[in-house]
Amino acid sequence: MPLNKPALALDPDPRSVQEARRWVVSTCLELGRDDLVECAQLGVSELVTNALLHAEHPITVRVRGTVEHPRVEVSDGSPHPPVISAHEDQELDDLLATFGRGLGIVAMCSVAWGAAIENDGKCVWFEPAPAPHQNGYPQPEVFHADDDAIPRSVADEIDANGHGAAIRIGSLPLRQVADMRRHYRELRRELRLLSLAHQEDYPLAHDLTEVFTRFERSFPSSLGRQVAAAAVNGATTVDLHLNLDPRTAPVIEQMLELLDLADEFCRARRLLSLARTPQQREFQTWYFGEFIRQARGEAPTEWPPARPGAQHVS
């Protein structure tokens, strides 16, 4: 069984708490982190219980981070953040009174913990400690996925005024786009969490997060609106029409290189998340490549790209 295994989906049933405990313990043992078992199972029990009682489905559990710093994540469908107002010098009784039993136990069992809030849900996470704290509980890190996004006013202005390079992508498959966006969002969050909790151990995580921000700034917001409108209307493909600043091509090229580096990192099992499949990589390379090529004045190509020697059938 691979160490970078996918998430565990949980049913809305009290038995899911025990299932999550067993799954997380098994994962810790696979990672060779027997020292984290006690705190991992205590923390995940409380987070899953809280999700079952107060959040919305779907609820999933997974382990991310690295072998040296594994992180247990419980995701649910509620975008409302947990209420957090504790201080490091609180006694356990005060902590439990402030958080409720669940998050108080999580703090007691963590070297770092917090929540990442997104528009369609949240992820509450913790890094298990070798033993429960007796005092000095870590402060939580809570952020919204869009908190550090840079306004795209320049990109939007170029698009609205018809300036820049005209980008035309026909019959873009929405299923592959949705899959690409999920992967991108998870990778971006992973780098953000690594930089928050262990910046000294992973100094590149902060730098790579900034690359993501510059990359997002390169695209006008009309791109997302066109994709969303097509999905709402039940379409399976969308024809994209927008204008892009040609100077953004090097930023997009840098993002493609970053995605390849992330795949290598995943496969080396230093990063406990799934690398892209060959099919995902092929689609993303073609998709981002269209922006690069067309920004430089080249003609559009279609998906899937023609194979050498293949015959086109109309």
C-alpha positions in Angstrom: 0.0 0.0 0.0 1.5 3.4 -1.0 2.3 5.9 1.8 0.7 8.6 -0.3 -2.7 6.9 -0.3 -5.9 8.8 -1.0 -8.4 10.2 1.6 -10.7 8.0 3.6 -14.4 8.9 3.1 -16.6 8.6 6.1 -20.3 7.8 6.4 -22.6 9.9 8.7 -22.4 7.2 11.4 -20.9 7.2 14.9 -18.9 4.1 13.8 -16.9 6.3 11.5 -15.0 7.6 14.5 -13.5 4.2 15.2 -12.9 3.7 11.5 -11.0 6.9 11.3 -8.9 5.9 14.4 -7.9 2.6 12.8 -7.1 4.2 9.5 -4.9 6.9 11.0 -3.1 4.4 13.3 -2.4 2.1 10.3 -1.1 5.1 8.3 1.3 6.1 11.1 2.6 2.6 11.3 3.1 2.5 7.5 5.1 5.7 7.8 7.3 4.2 10.6 6.0 6.8 13.0 4.8 4.5 15.8 5.7 7.4 18.2 2.8 9.4 17.0 0.0 6.8 17.3 -1.4 7.8 20.6 -1.8 11.5 19.8 -2.9 10.8 16.2 -5.8 8.6 17.3 -6.9 10.9 20.1 -6.9 14.0 17.8 -8.6 12.4 14.8 -11.3 11.0 17.1 -12.2 14.4 18.4 -12.1 16.1 14.9 -14.3 13.4 13.3 -16.7 13.5 16.2 -17.0 17.3 15.9 -17.5 17.0 12.1 -20.3 14.4 12.5 -22.1 16.6 15.1 -21.6 20.1 13.8 -20.5 20.0 10.1 -21.8 18.9 6.8 -20.9 16.0 4.5 -18.8 14.9 2.7 -16.4 14.2 5.6 -13.0 12.8 4.8 -9.7 11.9 6.6 -6.3 11.9 5.1 -2.6 12.2 6.1 -0.5 14.8 4.3 2.7 16.7 5.0 5.9 14.7 5.1 7.2 11.6 6.8 9.2 13.8 9.2 6.1 16.0 9.8 2.9 14.1 9.0 -0.3 16.0 9.3 -3.8 14.6 9.9 -6.6 16.4 8.1 -10.3 16.1 8.6 -12.3 17.9 5.8 -16.0 18.6 5.7 -18.6 20.5 3.7 -19.1 23.4 6.0 -17.1 26.6 5.3 -17.6 28.0 8.8 -14.4 28.1 10.8 -14.0 26.7 14.3 -14.2 29.3 17.1 -10.6 29.8 18.3 -9.6 32.2 21.0 -7.1 30.3 23.2 -3.7 31.4 24.5 -0.6 29.4 25.0 -0.6 30.0 28.8 -4.1 28.7 29.4 -4.6 25.7 31.7 -6.2 22.6 30.2 -9.5 23.3 31.9 -9.7 26.8 30.4 -8.7 25.4 27.0 -11.5 22.9 27.1 -14.0 25.5 28.2 -13.0 27.8 25.3 -12.8 25.2 22.6 -15.0 22.4 23.8 -13.6 19.0 24.4 -12.8 18.3 20.8 -10.5 21.1 19.8 -9.0 21.2 23.3 -7.8 17.6 23.0 -6.5 18.3 19.5 -4.4 21.2 20.8 -3.1 19.0 23.6 -2.1 16.3 21.1 -0.4 18.6 18.5 2.8 20.2 17.7 0.9 22.5 15.3 -2.8 22.7 14.3 -5.4 24.9 12.6 -7.9 25.1 9.8 -7.9 26.0 6.1 -11.2 27.5 5.1 -12.5 27.3 1.5 -15.6 28.4 -0.3 -17.1 24.8 -0.3 -15.9 23.6 3.1 -12.9 23.5 5.4 -10.0 21.3 6.5 -9.1 21.1 10.2 -5.7 19.7 10.6 -3.1 18.8 13.3 0.4 17.4 13.4 0.5 14.7 16.1 2.9 15.2 19.0 5.0 12.3 20.4 3.0 12.7 23.7 0.1 14.9 24.9 1.2 18.3 26.2 0.9 19.0 29.9 1.1 22.8 29.2 2.2 25.3 26.5 -0.5 24.3 23.9 0.4 25.5 20.4 -1.5 28.4 18.9 -3.8 27.4 15.9 -3.2 28.7 12.4 -6.5 29.5 10.6 -6.6 31.0 7.2 -9.0 31.3 4.2 -7.7 29.9 1.0 -8.1 33.3 -0.7 -6.7 35.4 2.0 -3.4 36.1 0.3 -4.7 36.3 -3.2 -3.4 39.4 -5.1 -6.1 41.5 -6.9 -6.1 40.8 -10.7 -7.1 44.4 -11.7 -4.4 44.6 -14.4 -5.3 41.3 -15.9 -9.0 42.1 -15.8 -8.4 45.5 -17.3 -6.5 44.0 -20.2 -9.2 41.5 -20.8 -12.1 44.0 -20.6 -10.4 46.4 -23.0 -9.5 43.8 -25.6 -5.8 44.4 -25.2 -3.1 41.8 -25.1 -3.1 38.4 -26.8 -6.4 36.9 -27.8 -6.7 33.4 -26.3 -9.2 31.0 -27.8 -9.5 27.4 -26.5 -12.4 25.5 -28.0 -14.2 22.5 -26.6 -12.3 22.6 -23.3 -13.5 19.5 -21.3 -14.9 20.6 -18.0 -14.3 17.2 -16.2 -10.5 17.6 -16.8 -10.6 21.2 -15.8 -12.4 20.4 -12.5 -9.8 17.6 -11.8 -7.0 20.0 -12.5 -8.4 22.7 -10.2 -8.7 20.2 -7.4 -5.1 19.1 -7.7 -3.9 22.7 -8.0 -5.9 23.8 -4.9 -4.6 20.9 -2.8 -1.0 21.5 -3.8 -1.3 25.2 -3.1 -2.7 24.5 0.4 -0.1 21.9 1.1 2.7 24.4 0.4 1.0 27.0 2.5 0.7 24.7 5.5 4.3 23.5 5.2 5.5 27.1 5.2 3.3 28.0 8.2 4.2 25.1 10.4 7.8 24.4 9.4 9.3 27.2 7.3 12.8 26.5 8.6 12.6 22.9 7.5 10.9 23.7 4.2 12.2 27.1 3.2 11.1 26.7 -0.5 7.5 26.2 0.6 7.1 30.0 1.2 8.8 30.9 -2.1 6.7 28.4 -4.1 3.5 29.8 -2.5 4.5 33.2 -3.9 4.8 31.6 -7.3 1.2 30.4 -7.0 0.1 33.9 -6.2 1.9 35.4 -9.2 0.5 32.7 -11.4 -3.1 33.4 -10.2 -2.6 37.1 -10.9 -1.8 36.4 -14.5 -5.3 35.3 -15.4 -8.4 37.5 -15.7 -11.4 36.6 -13.6 -13.5 36.1 -16.7 -11.8 32.7 -17.2 -13.3 31.3 -14.0 -16.7 32.9 -14.8 -16.8 31.3 -18.2 -16.0 27.8 -16.8 -18.5 28.2 -13.9 -21.3 29.4 -16.2 -20.8 26.4 -18.5 -20.8 24.0 -15.6 -24.0 25.5 -14.2 -25.7 25.1 -17.6 -24.9 21.4 -17.6 -22.3 21.6 -20.4 -19.5 19.1 -20.7 -17.2 21.5 -22.6 -16.6 25.3 -22.8 -15.2 27.6 -25.5 -12.9 30.0 -23.7 -12.4 33.6 -25.1 -10.2 36.0 -23.2 -7.3 38.4 -23.6 -4.0 37.8 -21.8 -1.0 40.0 -21.2 1.8 38.3 -23.2 4.2 39.1 -20.4 2.6 36.4 -18.3 3.9 33.6 -20.5 7.1 33.2 -18.4 5.0 33.0 -15.2 2.9 30.2 -16.7 6.1 28.4 -17.8 7.4 28.6 -14.3 4.2 27.1 -12.9 4.5 24.1 -15.3 8.1 23.5 -14.0 6.8 23.8 -10.4 4.1 21.1 -11.1 6.8 18.8 -12.4 9.0 19.4 -9.4 6.0 18.7 -7.1 5.5 15.4 -8.9 9.1 14.4 -8.2 8.8 15.4 -4.6 5.6 13.3 -4.2 7.1 10.2 -5.9 10.1 10.4 -3.6 7.6 10.1 -0.7 8.9 13.3 0.9 5.5 14.9 0.3 2.6 12.7 1.3 0.2 13.7 -1.5 -0.6 12.1 -4.8 1.5 13.0 -7.8 -0.3 13.6 -11.0 -1.2 10.7 -13.2 0.3 10.7 -16.8 -3.1 11.7 -18.1 -3.4 14.6 -15.7 0.1 15.8 -16.6 -0.6 15.6 -20.3 -3.8 17.6 -20.0 -2.2 20.3 -17.8 0.8 20.6 -20.1 -1.5 21.1 -23.1 -3.8 23.5 -21.3 -1.2 25.8 -19.9 0.8 25.4 -23.1 -2.0 26.9 -25.0 -1.8 30.1 -23.1 2.0 30.2 -23.6 1.8 29.5 -27.3 -1.1 31.8 -28.1 0.4 34.6 -26.0 3.4 34.4 -28.3 1.2 34.6 -31.4 1.0 30.9 -32.3 -2.2 29.3 -33.5 -4.5 27.3 -31.2 -4.5 23.6 -31.0 -7.3 21.2 -29.8 -7.6 18.7 -27.0 -6.6 15.9 -27.2 -3.4 16.9 -29.1 -2.7 15.0 -32.3 -0.4 12.0 -31.9 2.6 11.7 -34.3 1.5 9.6 -37.3 -2.2 9.5 -36.1 -4.9 10.1 -38.7 -7.7 12.6 -37.9 -11.2 11.2 -38.3 -14.0 13.8 -38.7 
